[in-house]
Amino acid sequence: MRTFDKSYSLLDRASKVVPGGIPGHQSPTLLVFGSSPCYVERAEGARFWDIDGNEYIDYMCAYGPMVLGYNHPKVEQAARAQGQMCDTGNLPTQRYVELAERLVGIVPIADWAIFGKNGSDVTTYACRVARAHTGRNKIIMAEGSYHGIGAWCTPFETGITPEERVNMLPFQYNDTEEFKRLLEANSQEIAGVILTPFRHEAFHDSEMPAPGFLETVRKTCDDIGAVFVVDDVRAGFRMHMGGSLESFGVKPDLICFSKALGNGHPISACVGKDGLKDAASQVFFTGSFFSAAVPMAAALATLDEMEAIGSVDLMYERGEMLKDGMLDQADEHGQEVNYSGPVTIPFMTFAGEDGWEKSKLFCKECYDRGVFFHPFHNWFISAAHTEEDIKKTLEATNAAFKRVKQEMG
Ligand SMILES: Cc1ncc(COP(=O)(O)O)c(C=O)c1O
C-alpha cells in the first residue's frame, strides 16, 4: 500500500497560496482523491516518481506531450544547445523558419505554419483565420468537445459571458444529419467547422468518426466555402505524422497541433493551405514567448526522432498489446468494459457504470502497483513504453480487475 503523505501535505500548503490548490486538469479532485499522488518529483522515459518516492509506469504522458518519453536525450540536448545561444529574444531565430519548413514537409495539407505556446492559442487563432477568410462569424463545433480555455470554448462557464459564445453552433459529434441541417440553416453565416479527429472528451467513451461523417463535413464546407479546422492538439503525431485525418483520407484546411510537437516543451502550431495564407497573415497573432527558440529546437529534434524510429507504428504495436491484454483480463474477471479510441490514445470504462466508482477503484489499485492511468480521461501511449513495461502493466491491471470483481462484482 503506497502512501502520499508528502503530496497531501504540500497540497495543504498550496491551498493557502494557490487558488484551488492545484488549478485546472491537474487537480487531485479529478483523479482518485486521497489515493493518487498530487506532485511529481522527477520523470524519465515512460516513468515518473511522485514526491513520496512512488514510481509509476505512466499512461498519461503529461496529458499528451510526452510522445518520446520524459527527458529524451536527443530532444533535451537540442534544447540545451539552443538555450546556450538564444531562447526568448527581440527577434525570432532561424529555428522558426526551419520548423515551419519541416512541418510543411511532413503535413500534406500544410503550405505554411505559425507558432504559439498552448493548444488554446492556435485553436482560437484558427477560428479567427476562418472568419478573416470568409468574412463570416459563425463556427460549428461538436457539443462537449474540448478546444482549450478560450471564452468561446471552455467547458466551464464561470467568468464567461453568453455574448462570447453566440457565434458557436454546437451539434452532436458524428450526427451527420444534424450537422447538415445546422449548416444549411446558417450557410451564409458559417465561417468554419472545428472538430477533433475523433471524439475524445473526458468523462465519455471515445468515439471514432462514423463512416462518411468526415467526408460530409469536407464536402459541405466546400459547398458553402467554409473552412474545415482540425484540432489535432491531443491526437497529433499519435495517429499519423501528417495530421490525424490522414488516417481517414480526409484533408482539412487548417490543423492545430501542440502537445506532442515539442515532447514536453511548450509549443503549438497552426498549419494551413495556401489559400488561407493571406487571411492567416491578417490575424494578429503574437505573445511574449511565441517565438521562443528552445521549444522550437526541441520540436525539430522531436520530429526527427519520431520519423527516425517510426514512433506512430511503434505506439500502435504497444497500444495493441495493452488493449489485447486488458480485454482478455476483463473477460477473465467477468468485467464488461468499453475500450475505446485509437490504441495509441486509448480509454477504458466499465460498462453501465454511473458514478465512476469501478474506474476509480481500478485506477487506485493500479497506482498501488506502480501504474498510472486516469479514471475519467483518455490515456496516452508513448514510444518510450517498452514491451517489458506493457507486461509489467498487465500484471498490475490483472490484479486491479481481480480487486474490482471482489469488491464491486
Ligand atoms: C483537443 C484539444 N484542443 C485544445 C486543447 C488546449 O490545449 P492547451 O491546454 O495547451 O491550451 C487541448 C488540451 O488538452 C485539447 O486536448
The ligand as a MOL file (V3000), in Angstrom:
LIG
                    3D

  0  0  0     0  0            999 V3000
M  V30 BEGIN CTAB
M  V30 COUNTS 16 16 0 0 0
M  V30 BEGIN ATOM
M  V30 1 C -8.1800 18.6690 -28.3160 0
M  V30 2 C -7.5960 19.7830 -27.5170 0
M  V30 3 N -7.6360 21.0260 -28.0090 0
M  V30 4 C -7.1160 22.0740 -27.3560 0
M  V30 5 C -6.5370 21.8880 -26.1180 0
M  V30 6 C -5.9920 23.0650 -25.3930 0
M  V30 7 O -4.6270 22.9780 -25.3030 0
M  V30 8 P -3.8440 23.7730 -24.1460 0
M  V30 9 O -4.2650 23.1480 -22.8620 0
M  V30 10 O -2.4120 23.5320 -24.4610 0
M  V30 11 O -4.2400 25.1900 -24.2660 0
M  V30 12 C -6.4610 20.6180 -25.5630 0
M  V30 13 C -5.8540 20.3960 -24.2470 0
M  V30 14 O -5.9770 19.3760 -23.6300 0
M  V30 15 C -7.0120 19.5350 -26.2660 0
M  V30 16 O -6.9750 18.2870 -25.7900 0
M  V30 END ATOM
M  V30 BEGIN BOND
M  V30 1 1 1 2
M  V30 2 1 2 3
M  V30 3 2 2 15
M  V30 4 2 3 4
M  V30 5 1 4 5
M  V30 6 1 5 6
M  V30 7 2 5 12
M  V30 8 1 6 7
M  V30 9 1 7 8
M  V30 10 2 8 9
M  V30 11 1 8 10
M  V30 12 1 8 11
M  V30 13 1 12 13
M  V30 14 1 12 15
M  V30 15 2 13 14
M  V30 16 1 15 16
M  V30 END BOND
M  V30 END CTAB
M  END
